[in-house]
Amino acid sequence: MPIITIEAGKMEKQQKEALIKGFTMTASKNLELPEDAFVVVIKENNPDNIGSGGVMLSKKLAEQQK
C-alpha cells in the first residue's frame, strides 16, 4: 500500500480534496496500480514552524497581505 505524504501550510477542505484526488490519480497512472491502493496523508504545518530564506513563513505571509 503506497503512502503519499504532503506537508504544507493551512489549507481549505476543498484544496485538500483536490490534492488527494490529483496525487492519487497521478500515482495510480504512473505506477499502474488501482487508486484504491493509495493512502494520502496531509500534514498541515503552522506558518511559524516554516522558514524560507531565513524568514518565518508567517512573517512573509503577513507582508504579502499588506
The first five atom37 places (N, CA, C, CB, O) and aatype in JSON, in Angstrom:
{
  "aatype": [12, 14, 9, 9, 16, 9, 6, 0, 7, 11, 12, 6, 11, 5, 5, 11, 6, 0, 10, 9, 11, 7, 13, 16, 12, 16, 0, 15, 11, 2, 10, 6, 10, 14, 6, 3, 0, 13, 19, 19, 19, 9, 11, 6, 2, 2, 14, 3, 2, 9, 7, 15, 7, 7, 19, 12, 10, 15, 11, 11, 10, 0, 6, 5, 5, 11],
  "atom_mask": [
    [1, 1, 1, 1, 1],
    [1, 1, 1, 1, 1],
    [1, 1, 1, 1, 1],
    [1, 1, 1, 1, 1],
    [1, 1, 1, 1, 1],
    [1, 1, 1, 1, 1],
    [1, 1, 1, 1, 1],
    [1, 1, 1, 1, 1],
    [1, 1, 1, 0, 1],
    [1, 1, 1, 1, 1],
    [1, 1, 1, 1, 1],
    [1, 1, 1, 1, 1],
    [1, 1, 1, 1, 1],
    [1, 1, 1, 1, 1],
    [1, 1, 1, 1, 1],
    [1, 1, 1, 1, 1],
    [1, 1, 1, 1, 1],
    [1, 1, 1, 1, 1],
    [1, 1, 1, 1, 1],
    [1, 1, 1, 1, 1],
    [1, 1, 1, 1, 1],
    [1, 1, 1, 0, 1],
    [1, 1, 1, 1, 1],
    [1, 1, 1, 1, 1],
    [1, 1, 1, 1, 1],
    [1, 1, 1, 1, 1],
    [1, 1, 1, 1, 1],
    [1, 1, 1, 1, 1],
    [1, 1, 1, 1, 1],
    [1, 1, 1, 1, 1],
    [1, 1, 1, 1, 1],
    [1, 1, 1, 1, 1],
    [1, 1, 1, 1, 1],
    [1, 1, 1, 1, 1],
    [1, 1, 1, 1, 1],
    [1, 1, 1, 1, 1],
    [1, 1, 1, 1, 1],
    [1, 1, 1, 1, 1],
    [1, 1, 1, 1, 1],
    [1, 1, 1, 1, 1],
    [1, 1, 1, 1, 1],
    [1, 1, 1, 1, 1],
    [1, 1, 1, 1, 1],
    [1, 1, 1, 1, 1],
    [1, 1, 1, 1, 1],
    [1, 1, 1, 1, 1],
    [1, 1, 1, 1, 1],
    [1, 1, 1, 1, 1],
    [1, 1, 1, 1, 1],
    [1, 1, 1, 1, 1],
    [1, 1, 1, 0, 1],
    [1, 1, 1, 1, 1],
    [1, 1, 1, 0, 1],
    [1, 1, 1, 0, 1],
    [1, 1, 1, 1, 1],
    [1, 1, 1, 1, 1],
    [1, 1, 1, 1, 1],
    [1, 1, 1, 1, 1],
    [1, 1, 1, 1, 1],
    [1, 1, 1, 1, 1],
    [1, 1, 1, 1, 1],
    [1, 1, 1, 1, 1],
    [1, 1, 1, 1, 1],
    [1, 1, 1, 1, 1],
    [1, 1, 1, 1, 1],
    [1, 1, 1, 1, 1]
  ],
  "atom_positions": [
    [[0.85, -1.18, 0.0], [0.0, 0.0, 0.0], [0.89, 1.24, 0.0], [-0.96, 0.0, 1.22], [1.48, 1.57, 1.03]],
    [[1.01, 1.93, -1.14], [1.8, 3.15, -1.19], [1.15, 4.28, -0.37], [1.98, 3.59, -2.64], [-0.07, 4.43, -0.36]],
    [[2.0, 5.04, 0.3], [1.53, 6.19, 1.07], [2.13, 7.45, 0.48], [1.91, 6.05, 2.58], [3.34, 7.55, 0.29]],
    [[1.28, 8.4, 0.19], [1.71, 9.71, -0.32], [1.55, 10.7, 0.82], [0.88, 10.15, -1.6], [0.46, 10.84, 1.37]],
    [[2.63, 11.38, 1.18], [2.59, 12.35, 2.28], [2.84, 13.74, 1.72], [3.64, 12.0, 3.38], [3.79, 13.96, 0.97]],
    [[1.97, 14.67, 2.1], [2.08, 16.06, 1.65], [2.19, 16.92, 2.9], [0.84, 16.48, 0.77], [1.36, 16.82, 3.81]],
    [[3.21, 17.77, 2.96], [3.34, 18.71, 4.06], [3.18, 20.12, 3.5], [4.72, 18.55, 4.8], [3.83, 20.49, 2.52]],
    [[2.32, 20.89, 4.14], [2.04, 22.24, 3.66], [1.5, 23.07, 4.81], [1.04, 22.21, 2.48], [1.32, 22.59, 5.93]],
    [[1.23, 24.32, 4.51], [0.59, 25.18, 5.49], [-0.9, 24.9, 5.55], [0.0, 0.0, 0.0], [-1.39, 23.93, 4.97]],
    [[-1.61, 25.74, 6.24], [-3.06, 25.6, 6.41], [-3.75, 25.62, 5.05], [-3.62, 26.71, 7.32], [-3.45, 26.45, 4.2]],
    [[-4.69, 24.69, 4.87], [-5.43, 24.59, 3.61], [-6.92, 24.48, 3.89], [-4.95, 23.38, 2.78], [-7.35, 24.04, 4.96]],
    [[-7.69, 24.88, 2.9], [-9.14, 24.71, 2.96], [-9.48, 23.26, 2.61], [-9.86, 25.71, 1.99], [-8.69, 22.57, 1.97]],
    [[-10.65, 22.82, 3.04], [-11.08, 21.45, 2.79], [-11.09, 21.13, 1.29], [-12.46, 21.21, 3.39], [-10.68, 20.04, 0.88]],
    [[-11.56, 22.07, 0.47], [-11.62, 21.85, -0.97], [-10.23, 21.66, -1.56], [-12.34, 23.02, -1.65], [-10.05, 20.86, -2.48]],
    [[-9.26, 22.39, -1.05], [-7.89, 22.25, -1.53], [-7.34, 20.87, -1.19], [-6.99, 23.35, -0.93], [-6.66, 20.24, -2.0]],
    [[-7.64, 20.4, 0.02], [-7.18, 19.08, 0.43], [-7.8, 18.0, -0.45], [-7.52, 18.83, 1.91], [-7.12, 17.07, -0.88]],
    [[-9.09, 18.13, -0.7], [-9.77, 17.16, -1.56], [-9.16, 17.11, -2.95], [-11.26, 17.49, -1.66], [-8.97, 16.03, -3.51]],
    [[-8.85, 18.29, -3.5], [-8.24, 18.35, -4.83], [-6.85, 17.72, -4.84], [-8.15, 19.81, -5.31], [-6.5, 17.01, -5.78]],
    [[-6.07, 17.97, -3.8], [-4.74, 17.37, -3.72], [-4.82, 15.86, -3.61], [-3.96, 17.94, -2.53], [-4.1, 15.13, -4.29]],
    [[-5.7, 15.38, -2.75], [-5.85, 13.94, -2.57], [-6.25, 13.27, -3.89], [-6.9, 13.64, -1.47], [-5.67, 12.26, -4.28]],
    [[-7.21, 13.85, -4.56], [-7.67, 13.29, -5.83], [-6.56, 13.33, -6.88], [-8.9, 14.04, -6.34], [-6.29, 12.33, -7.55]],
    [[-5.91, 14.48, -7.02], [-4.89, 14.66, -8.04], [-3.67, 13.77, -7.84], [0.0, 0.0, 0.0], [-3.21, 13.13, -8.78]],
    [[-3.15, 13.74, -6.62], [-1.99, 12.9, -6.34], [-2.33, 11.42, -6.52], [-1.48, 13.15, -4.92], [-1.52, 10.65, -7.05]],
    [[-3.52, 11.02, -6.09], [-3.92, 9.62, -6.22], [-4.03, 9.23, -7.69], [-5.26, 9.38, -5.51], [-3.53, 8.18, -8.09]],
    [[-4.68, 10.06, -8.49], [-4.84, 9.76, -9.92], [-3.49, 9.67, -10.62], [-5.71, 10.83, -10.59], [-3.25, 8.76, -11.41]],
    [[-2.61, 10.62, -10.34], [-1.3, 10.64, -10.99], [-0.46, 9.43, -10.58], [-0.56, 11.92, -10.65], [0.14, 8.78, -11.43]],
    [[-0.43, 9.13, -9.29], [0.35, 7.99, -8.82], [-0.21, 6.68, -9.37], [0.37, 7.95, -7.28], [0.56, 5.8, -9.75]],
    [[-1.51, 6.56, -9.42], [-2.15, 5.37, -9.95], [-1.76, 5.14, -11.41], [-3.67, 5.48, -9.82], [-1.43, 4.03, -11.81]],
    [[-1.81, 6.21, -12.19], [-1.46, 6.12, -13.61], [0.02, 5.77, -13.78], [-1.77, 7.45, -14.32], [0.36, 4.88, -14.57]],
    [[0.9, 6.46, -13.06], [2.34, 6.25, -13.23], [2.82, 4.91, -12.71], [3.09, 7.35, -12.53], [3.74, 4.32, -13.29]],
    [[2.23, 4.42, -11.64], [2.67, 3.16, -11.05], [1.83, 1.96, -11.51], [2.61, 3.26, -9.54], [2.11, 0.82, -11.16]],
    [[0.81, 2.27, -12.3], [-0.09, 1.23, -12.82], [-0.68, 0.37, -11.7], [0.65, 0.34, -13.81], [-0.69, -0.86, -11.76]],
    [[-1.17, 1.06, -10.68], [-1.85, 0.42, -9.55], [-3.22, 1.05, -9.42], [-1.03, 0.58, -8.22], [-3.41, 2.2, -9.83]],
    [[-4.2, 0.33, -8.87], [-5.53, 0.92, -8.69], [-5.51, 2.07, -7.68], [-6.54, -0.16, -8.24], [-4.71, 2.06, -6.74]],
    [[-6.36, 3.03, -7.88], [-6.43, 4.18, -6.96], [-6.68, 3.75, -5.53], [-7.51, 5.14, -7.41], [-6.2, 4.38, -4.59]],
    [[-7.43, 2.68, -5.35], [-7.74, 2.2, -4.0], [-6.5, 1.72, -3.25], [-8.74, 1.07, -4.07], [-6.56, 1.54, -2.03]],
    [[-5.4, 1.53, -3.95], [-4.18, 1.04, -3.3], [-3.44, 2.15, -2.55], [-3.25, 0.43, -4.34], [-2.55, 1.86, -1.76]],
    [[-3.8, 3.41, -2.79], [-3.05, 4.54, -2.23], [-3.7, 5.14, -1.0], [-2.89, 5.61, -3.28], [-4.93, 5.2, -0.87]],
    [[-2.85, 5.58, -0.1], [-3.26, 6.35, 1.08], [-2.56, 7.7, 0.97], [-2.9, 5.6, 2.44], [-1.36, 7.76, 0.72]],
    [[-3.31, 8.77, 1.17], [-2.74, 10.12, 1.14], [-2.86, 10.73, 2.53], [-3.45, 11.02, 0.07], [-3.94, 10.75, 3.12]],
    [[-1.74, 11.24, 3.05], [-1.7, 11.88, 4.36], [-1.29, 13.33, 4.16], [-0.72, 11.14, 5.34], [-0.26, 13.6, 3.54]],
    [[-2.09, 14.24, 4.68], [-1.77, 15.67, 4.6], [-1.4, 16.15, 6.0], [-2.96, 16.5, 4.02], [-2.18, 16.0, 6.94]],
    [[-0.22, 16.71, 6.11], [0.24, 17.27, 7.38], [0.26, 18.79, 7.24], [1.66, 16.72, 7.78], [1.03, 19.35, 6.46]],
    [[-0.6, 19.44, 8.01], [-0.64, 20.91, 7.98], [0.34, 21.45, 9.01], [-2.07, 21.44, 8.25], [0.29, 21.08, 10.18]],
    [[1.21, 22.31, 8.55], [2.21, 22.91, 9.43], [1.84, 24.34, 9.78], [3.6, 22.86, 8.78], [1.33, 25.08, 8.94]],
    [[2.12, 24.71, 10.99], [1.92, 26.08, 11.44], [2.92, 26.98, 10.71], [2.08, 26.19, 12.99], [4.1, 26.64, 10.66]],
    [[2.49, 28.11, 10.14], [3.41, 29.01, 9.43], [4.59, 29.49, 10.3], [2.65, 30.2, 8.91], [5.62, 29.89, 9.76]],
    [[4.44, 29.46, 11.62], [5.56, 29.83, 12.5], [6.64, 28.76, 12.52], [5.06, 30.08, 13.92], [7.76, 29.01, 12.95]],
    [[6.31, 27.55, 12.05], [7.26, 26.44, 12.05], [7.92, 26.22, 10.7], [6.56, 25.18, 12.48], [8.64, 25.24, 10.51]],
    [[7.69, 27.13, 9.76], [8.25, 27.02, 8.42], [9.04, 28.29, 8.12], [7.13, 26.78, 7.35], [8.58, 29.39, 8.41]],
    [[10.21, 28.12, 7.54], [11.02, 29.27, 7.15], [11.55, 29.09, 5.75], [0.0, 0.0, 0.0], [11.77, 27.97, 5.29]],
    [[11.76, 30.2, 5.09], [12.34, 30.19, 3.75], [13.22, 31.43, 3.61], [11.23, 30.16, 2.64], [12.78, 32.55, 3.89]],
    [[14.44, 31.23, 3.19], [15.34, 32.37, 3.04], [15.65, 33.05, 4.36], [0.0, 0.0, 0.0], [15.96, 34.24, 4.4]],
    [[15.58, 32.29, 5.45], [15.89, 32.84, 6.76], [14.75, 33.61, 7.41], [0.0, 0.0, 0.0], [14.94, 34.24, 8.45]],
    [[13.56, 33.57, 6.81], [12.42, 34.32, 7.32], [11.27, 33.35, 7.58], [11.98, 35.44, 6.33], [11.0, 32.46, 6.78]],
    [[10.59, 33.55, 8.72], [9.44, 32.71, 9.04], [8.33, 32.93, 8.01], [8.92, 33.01, 10.47], [8.08, 34.06, 7.58]],
    [[7.67, 31.85, 7.64], [6.58, 31.93, 6.67], [5.47, 32.85, 7.15], [6.03, 30.54, 6.38], [4.88, 33.57, 6.35]],
    [[5.18, 32.84, 8.44], [4.13, 33.71, 8.97], [4.45, 35.18, 8.7], [3.95, 33.48, 10.48], [3.55, 35.97, 8.42]],
    [[5.72, 35.55, 8.79], [6.11, 36.94, 8.51], [5.99, 37.26, 7.03], [7.54, 37.21, 8.99], [5.56, 38.35, 6.65]],
    [[6.38, 36.31, 6.18], [6.26, 36.52, 4.74], [4.8, 36.69, 4.34], [6.89, 35.35, 3.97], [4.47, 37.57, 3.54]],
    [[3.93, 35.86, 4.9], [2.5, 35.95, 4.59], [1.91, 37.27, 5.07], [1.75, 34.78, 5.23], [1.1, 37.89, 4.37]],
    [[2.32, 37.71, 6.25], [1.84, 38.98, 6.78], [2.25, 40.14, 5.87], [2.38, 39.2, 8.22], [1.47, 41.06, 5.63]],
    [[3.47, 40.09, 5.37], [3.95, 41.15, 4.46], [3.16, 41.15, 3.16], [5.46, 40.96, 4.16], [2.87, 42.22, 2.61]],
    [[2.82, 39.99, 2.65], [2.06, 39.89, 1.4], [0.65, 40.45, 1.55], [1.99, 38.44, 0.94], [0.07, 40.95, 0.59]],
    [[0.09, 40.37, 2.76], [-1.28, 40.82, 2.98], [-1.38, 42.33, 3.15], [-1.85, 40.13, 4.2], [-2.48, 42.87, 3.18]],
    [[-0.26, 43.02, 3.26], [-0.27, 44.48, 3.45], [-0.55, 45.19, 2.16], [1.05, 44.96, 4.02], [-0.6, 46.42, 2.14]]
  ]
}
